[in-house]
Every structure is written in structure tokens, then in C-alpha cells.
């Protein structure tokens, strides 16, 4: 798998999953907090993937123009950003419209049932 990523597993986990994964989660939260559509999250995450590949290149001498590495990194970041977006959006819907919606798990909401 290192031939696709261009770096070792600990570097991938530390840089992509922990550091950039946290940034992707925050980007998803920011887009949801501003009531932006999910397409914004996709664009933000594509840019974060470029930043991740640059730091892999600059700090750990990984390949800069690795298409498989970019796709894998960006796919992992996309998961984090979309989860952050959906979790924040669910909380906002329930908080802003408490008479209409109730929480349905960590990522969803549903209409309240008549009592």
C-alpha cells in the first residue's frame, strides 16, 4: 500500500487521518453552520487533499504528483468532512426547529410524531 500512498502507514495515519482529518471535519462543520450546500464540502475537501499531498511531499519526501495517493487521501478526507457536515446539520435542524424535528441518531433527524 505504501507504493500508492507514497509514505509509510504511520505518516499516513498521523498526517492524513489525524491532522487533515480534523481539518476536514471542521470544514464540514463550517459549511453546515453557514447553511451551505453539500457541494461546498466537496470542493473544500478537494483543496484539503491538495494540501495533504503537498505536506507529504515537503515533509516526508513523498511523491507530489501521485494520482493514486491523492485519490486515497482525498477519499479519507471526504469521509471526515461529510460526517462533520451531516452531524452538524442534524444538530442544527433539531435545535432550530424543535417543534418539527427530533434527533434520529448522530447523523439524522426525523419529523416529530404527534403525541
Secondary structure as UniProt FT lines:
FT   HELIX           2..5
FT   HELIX           9..11
FT   HELIX           12..20
FT   HELIX           21..33
FT   TURN            34..35
FT   HELIX           38..60
FT   TURN            64..65
FT   HELIX           67..96
FT   TURN            97..100
FT   STRAND          101..103
FT   TURN            106..107
FT   STRAND          109..111
//
